[in-house]
Every structure is written in structure tokens, then in C-alpha cells.
Amino acid sequence: MSERIRILGVFAILGFVAGVLANVAYHTVLPVLLAVLPQIQAEAILSGFAGAVLTMLVLVLWSYLSGPRKEA
């Protein structure tokens, strides 16, 4: 049971970090994208895209950092 709690804790921390990064990206990257691409005014679409990219990055990092299981 402790392994499940540890995994849930890791995902909670990763989710928190992804949320912080999404907030930073929203306030820094979004104005730049809107200036470069003025025809795109749907900030919900851009925020969703940023969230999806950040989530994928977090999951890829987690999968590489966790490594394969060692069997005893």
C-alpha cells in the first residue's frame, strides 16, 4: 500500500509543478503568441495546448526518471 501512496504523491507533486508551469506559460508565453499570431484570439485553445504540452513533458520526465523496475 505504501508504494501506491508514494506513486500518488509523486503524481500530486508533478501535477502541482505542471500547474505552476502552466500559469507561468500563460502569463509569459501567451502574450508573445498573441502578438506573433494576432488572428488567434482564442486563449482557451492556446491555454489547452500549453497544458497538454506541459503534461506530456512532465510524464516523459517522470517515465525517464523512474526507470525500469528491478526484479528481486
C-alpha positions as CSV (number, residue, x, y, z in Angstrom):
1,M,0.0,0.0,0.0
2,S,2.9,2.4,0.7
3,E,4.0,2.1,-2.9
4,R,0.6,3.3,-4.1
5,I,0.7,6.2,-1.7
6,R,4.2,7.1,-2.9
7,I,3.1,7.0,-6.6
8,L,0.0,9.1,-5.8
9,G,2.3,11.6,-4.0
10,V,4.6,11.8,-7.0
11,F,1.8,12.5,-9.3
12,A,0.4,15.1,-7.0
13,I,3.7,16.8,-6.9
14,L,4.0,16.5,-10.7
15,G,0.5,18.0,-11.1
16,F,1.4,20.9,-8.9
17,V,4.6,21.6,-10.8
18,A,2.6,21.3,-14.1
19,G,0.1,23.8,-12.8
20,V,2.7,26.3,-11.8
21,L,4.4,25.9,-15.2
22,A,1.1,26.4,-17.0
23,N,0.5,29.6,-15.0
24,V,3.9,30.9,-15.9
25,A,3.5,29.9,-19.5
26,Y,0.0,31.6,-19.6
27,H,1.4,34.9,-18.3
28,T,4.7,34.9,-20.3
29,V,4.2,32.9,-23.5
30,L,0.6,33.7,-24.3
31,P,1.2,37.4,-24.8
32,V,4.1,36.7,-27.1
33,L,2.0,34.2,-29.1
34,L,-0.9,36.6,-29.4
35,A,1.5,39.3,-30.6
36,V,3.0,37.0,-33.2
37,L,-0.2,35.4,-34.3
38,P,-2.9,38.2,-33.9
39,Q,-5.5,36.2,-35.8
40,I,-5.6,33.6,-33.0
41,Q,-7.7,35.2,-30.2
42,A,-9.0,32.0,-28.6
43,E,-6.9,32.0,-25.4
44,A,-8.7,28.9,-24.2
45,I,-7.3,26.9,-27.2
46,L,-3.8,28.2,-26.6
47,S,-4.0,27.5,-22.8
48,G,-5.3,24.0,-23.5
49,F,-2.4,23.4,-25.9
50,A,0.1,24.7,-23.4
51,G,-1.4,22.5,-20.7
52,A,-1.2,19.4,-22.9
53,V,2.4,20.1,-23.9
54,L,3.4,20.6,-20.2
55,T,1.6,17.5,-19.1
56,M,3.3,15.4,-21.8
57,L,6.7,16.9,-20.7
58,V,6.1,16.1,-17.1
59,L,5.0,12.5,-17.9
60,V,8.0,11.9,-20.2
61,L,10.4,13.2,-17.5
62,W,8.7,11.0,-14.9
63,S,9.0,7.9,-17.1
64,Y,12.7,8.5,-17.7
65,L,13.5,9.4,-14.1
66,S,11.6,6.4,-12.7
67,G,13.5,3.9,-14.9
68,P,12.7,0.2,-15.3
69,R,11.7,-1.9,-12.3
70,K,14.4,-4.1,-10.8
71,E,13.1,-7.5,-10.0
72,A,14.5,-9.3,-6.9
